[in-house]
Amino acid sequence: MRQVLVTGLGGAGRTTVAAATALAAASRGRRALFLSTGPGEVFGTPVTGLPDAPQKINDGLWAARIDTGGDFRAEFLSLQERSGTALDLLGAARLEDAELTELPGSEQFALLRTLTVAAEGDWDLVVVDMPPLHETIALLALPGQLRRYLRRLLPPERQAARALRPMLAQLAGVPMPATWLYETALRWDAELAAVQGLIESAETTVRVVAEPGPAAADALRTARTGLALHQLRTDALVANRILPRHSADTWLATLGAQQEKCLHEWYEGWVPGSSVREAVHLGRDPRGLDDLALLDAAGAESGPLERGVWEVADRRAEEGILVWQLGLPGAVKDDIGLVRRGDELLLTVGPFRRIVPLPSALRRCTVSGAGLEDGVLGVRFTPDPALWPRTP
C-alpha cells in the first residue's frame, strides 16, 4: 500500500491537489482513500464518513473526515479508564465525554493515529491532506522525538529491575516509579514505533504544493532542507494555479513571467529525483469531480523514492578519517550548527533541528571538522584509540 502525504504552503491548494491525487488513482483502477481534517466540499458533496467507515465518492474512491475532537475524547477517556485505580486513590473526580473540549495539538495526534488505522485497510493508495509544510515536517518528526524522550525519562531496562524496587526505594528514600508507569510508556512506545515505521517506509512519500512566485521560492528553499534533514521522501512538487503563458493581457503576462522564472528554478532541480507537476489555474476554485479531473496531471502517482544519501565514507587509508555524509540540498553554511552529545549528533539547519544517533562506526571517534559541498554536509571523524576497547 502506498501513502502520499500532501502538504504545501498555506493557501496553495493542498486539499484540492490531495483530492485530485486520490481521484487520479481511482480513475486508473486503484482503490484510493482520501483523508482530511477539513475536506469541505472538494468532491462537490460534504464528506461525512470517518476513517473506520469511509464514504464512497465513486468507483474506486472513498473519502473520510478525520474527527479530531472525537479522537481526542476517545483517547482521553481511554487513558482515564486505564489510570482509574490511581485516580481513585487520589480521590479524583472523573471527566465525562460531554465536558471534554479539544486541546491544542489534538489535530496532529489524530492525524498520526489515522495513518495507522488507514494502513490496516484494503487500499492501494491512501492520500492524506496534511497541515502546512513547516508544520508537517515537525509533525512527521514527532514520533521519533517522543520515543527518544520516553527512552531517556523511563529507560526500558529499568523495568527489568521491578523486583528490586522496594529495596531501592528504601535505600534512596524516595518512591520508585510504579509498574503502570512503565507499562504505559511501553504501550506509547509501541504505538509511536508503528507510526514512525509508516512514515519511514519506502512506500510513504510527501507531495509538496506551492503556487510559483518569489515568496514561494524562498519558503521552499528552506523547507527543502528541512525535508532532507528528517529524511522524508518527496515524490513531486506540484506547481499549482499556473496562469496562461504569453498572454496579451499585460497584467497576466507579468504574473505569468514571474511564475515561469520560478518554475525554471524548480525544474532545474529543487528536489533531485522527484518530478515537478503543473496544475493549471481553472479561473475558479476547483470543486467537484469534473474540476478535479482537469487536474489529473498534478495528481498522477509517482513511484516511491529513496531517501537522501546519509552514509559513512571510509577514508582512513588516505586521510585517517571517517566522513559521515549527510545530504542537505539547499542548505547554507551559515545556517548549519552541529554539536555532539555522547552517541548523538544535534543538527541544526535554519529553523529545523534533529538529534540523530551516531552510526556505530563513529561512536569511538572524535569530531574533527565539517564542511558543506554541493548540498552534502561532510562531518569528519577521527578514530580515537582512547575510546576503543582495550585487550588484556
C-alpha positions, 0 to 999 in steps of 0.5 A, a space after each residue: 500500500 502506498 501513502 502520499 502525504 500532501 502538504 504545501 504552503 498555506 493557501 496553495 491548494 493542498 486539499 484540492 491537489 490531495 483530492 485530485 491525487 486520490 481521484 487520479 488513482 481511482 480513475 486508473 483502477 486503484 482503490 484510493 482513500 482520501 483523508 482530511 481534517 477539513 475536506 469541505 466540499 472538494 468532491 462537490 458533496 460534504 464528506 461525512 464518513 470517518 476513517 473506520 467507515 469511509 464514504 464512497 465518492 465513486 468507483 474506486 474512491 472513498 473519502 473520510 473526515 478525520 474527527 479530531 475532537 472525537 479522537 481526542 475524547 476517545 483517547 482521553 477517556 481511554 487513558 482515564 479508564 486505564 489510570 482509574 485505580 490511581 485516580 481513585 486513590 487520589 480521590 479524583 473526580 472523573 471527566 465525562 465525554 460531554 465536558 471534554 473540549 479539544 486541546 491544542 495539538 489534538 489535530 496532529 495526534 489524530 492525524 498520526 493515529 489515522 495513518 495507522 488505522 488507514 494502513 490496516 485497510 484494503 487500499 492501494 493508495 491512501 492520500 492524506 491532506 496534511 497541515 502546512 509544510 513547516 508544520 508537517 515536517 515537525 509533525 512527521 518528526 514527532 514520533 521519533 522525538 517522543 520515543 527518544 524522550 520516553 527512552 531517556 525519562 523511563 529507560 526500558 531496562 529499568 523495568 527489568 529491575 521491578 523486583 528490586 524496587 522496594 529495596 531501592 526505594 528504601 535505600 534512596 528514600 524516595 518512591 520508585 516509579 510504579 509498574 503502570 508507569 512503565 507499562 504505559 510508556 511501553 504501550 506509547 512506545 509501541 504505538 509511536 514505533 508503528 507510526 514512525 515505521 509508516 512514515 519511514 517506509 519506502 512506500 510513504 512519500 510527501 507531495 509538496 504544493 506551492 503556487 510559483 512566485 518569489 515568496 514561494 521560492 524562498 519558503 521552499 528553499 528552506 523547507 527543502 532542507 528541512 525535508 532532507 534533514 528528517 529524511 522524508 521522501 518527496 515524490 513531486 512538487 506540484 506547481 499549482 494555479 499556473 496562469 496562461 503563458 504569453 498572454 496579451 493581457 499585460 497584467 497576466 503576462 507579468 504574473 505569468 513571467 514571474 511564475 515561469 522564472 520560478 518554475 525554471 528554478 524548480 525544474 532545474 532541480 529543487 528536489 533531485 529525483 522527484 518530478 515537478 507537476 503543473 496544475 493549471 489555474 481553472 479561473 475558479 476554485 476547483 470543486 467537484 469531480 469534473 474540476 478535479 479531473 482537469 487536474 489529473 496531471 498534478 495528481 498522477 502517482 509517482 513511484 516511491 523514492 529513496 531517501 537522501 544519501 546519509 552514509 559513512 565514507 571510509 577514508 582512513 587509508 588516505 586521510 585517517 578519517 571517517 566522513 559521515 555524509 549527510 545530504 542537505 540540498 539547499 542548505 547554507 553554511 551559515 545556517 548549519 550548527 552541529 554539536 555532539 552529545 555522547 552517541 548523538 549528533 544535534 543538527 541544526 539547519 535554519 529553523 529545523 533541528 534533529 538529534 540523530 544517533 551516531 552510526 556505530 562506526 563513529 561512536 569511538 571517534 572524535 569530531 574533527 571538522 565539517 564542511 558543506 559541498 554541493 548540498 552534502 554536509 561532510 562531518 569528519 571523524 577521527 578514530 580515537 584509540 582512547 575510546 576503543 576497547 582495550 585487550 588484556 
